[in-house]
């Protein structure tokens, strides 16, 4: 399975190299395949499959948009606790395609089930007949275009033929490249942890660059573990950890119709049975899962369309986490703040504006603001130590900008992640379908 060189070279143009990514290797129970269905009218990989030979427990969170893609509708209709395959296509969102788009998924699922069932008979001692309701779908791309059912169906035999039961870093990279659209970099993350005495792996990939704003997950994210964890526990862990990871990023304030983040457990490692997420034995796994999700989420925000800087906004000592979150996203979504960062302008007045419009009760005489290490506002007034030229140097020289807002009226906090708004963002989105 050769690397998709066109996509990889694109990532290299953004100072990204294969060595920059963690060494994801084999994870028992997961098989990966990628191919081109010619959705872009060229040979780039645009169809990716994750195949679970013995099935996998799974959990998902989806967009809260009132308009959702047909694949989200399909996934929500699945009642099985285990699935056998995840199929992801790029270039077409399968949104606003109606019954025709949904029917297309059914036809693709039927074709995939037929071919996978044949593969089961060939490769397994106890083959199973795979059913359409054991197939999960991910779609990403342009909204409102006719779903390319026939192209994808024709590519399914080749996709299944390319399944490899042993994975390595290059194959994981190929899968991460295969699901991207306007992204400049593939997004991969991994952690290793323990459940009791059992060694556990957690691997993840994601895509996302624009139309990024939380109301669930903001992008496509897929996490895989060899742990033996029930779908019920996976769902609780995912919902818990999504709030401060994928629900903490924004690029442009727009929530996609196709957002989904899913986690899959192959149960290849026979760890202690977990019946409650408060079980101390799951704590290490819980922390590792959060780390993988946050790593992926930050990569999505940092790769925002046209971005030149990664911005972290932390709101401390708020009365409630919800108030902290409102202020953090008010700053993160402000075009004026984001363009000031793009222009290396320490225009702290725009941060003050964004705090004020968040509709959160604050005590002005307790408000403090910092740009990185530089104190800007103390106790509601411009700091006596503030020097504009120092702030300008910080904004110009740093690629990662930290904005810290201290309300000093409570103990709750929230951190949001975003990127600056450049001319390139407009160019990318003005020419998206050109």
Secondary structure, DSSP 8 states (H G I E B T S, - for coil): ----HHHHHHHHTTT--GGGS------TT-EEEEE---TTSSSS--EEEEEEEEEEEEEEEE---SS--HHHHHHHH---SEEEEEEEE-SB---S-HHHHHHHHHHHHHHHHHHHHHHHHHH-TT-----GGGEEEEEBSBTTS---HHHHHHHHHHHHHT-BSS--HHHHHHHHHHT-SS-SS-EEEEEEEEETTEEEEEEEEEE-SSS-B-SS-SSEEEEEE-S---HHHHHHHHHHHHTTTGGGBBSSS---SS-EEEEEE---S-------TT-GGGHHHHHHHHHHHHHHHHHHHHT-TT---EEEEEEEEESSHHHHHHHHHHHHT-HHHHHHHHTT---HHHHHHHHHTT-----GGG-EEEETTEEEEETTEE-TT--HHHHHHHHHH-SEEEEEEE--S-SEEEEEEEE---HHHHHHHHSTT-
